[in-house]
Amino acid sequence: MPTVSFRFDAQLVSVRREVCPHARWDKVQRVWTMTPVEAQAFLDAGHAALYRGRTTGRIAVDNERWLVGFVQGAPMRQA
């Protein structure tokens, strides 16, 4: 099961609630646990929401960091 984390952002929280209502919060690791399909859907929907809002954010899926939102070339992996 992929783990997903992101800094608090009201738009991403709203997207997570809509797209992945069955995701589980892991208090110890401070990550969301989702199915692979949910994780991809969250990444895509999070990118679209931030793009519409003309903001950027970072989402980590299994420690792989993604830059999403209103930035050239997004969504893109970061080293």
HELIX and SHEET records of a PDB file:
HELIX    1   1 ALA A   10  VAL A   19  1                                  10    
HELIX    2   2 PRO A   36  ARG A   52  1                                  17    
SHEET    1   A 6 ARG A  24  ASP A  26  0                                        
SHEET    2   A 6 VAL A  31  THR A  33 -1                                        
SHEET    3   A 6 THR A   3  PHE A   6 -1                                        
SHEET    4   A 6 THR A  56  VAL A  61 -1                                        
SHEET    5   A 6 GLU A  64  GLY A  69 -1                                        
SHEET    6   A 6 MET A  76  ARG A  77 -1                                        
END                                                                             
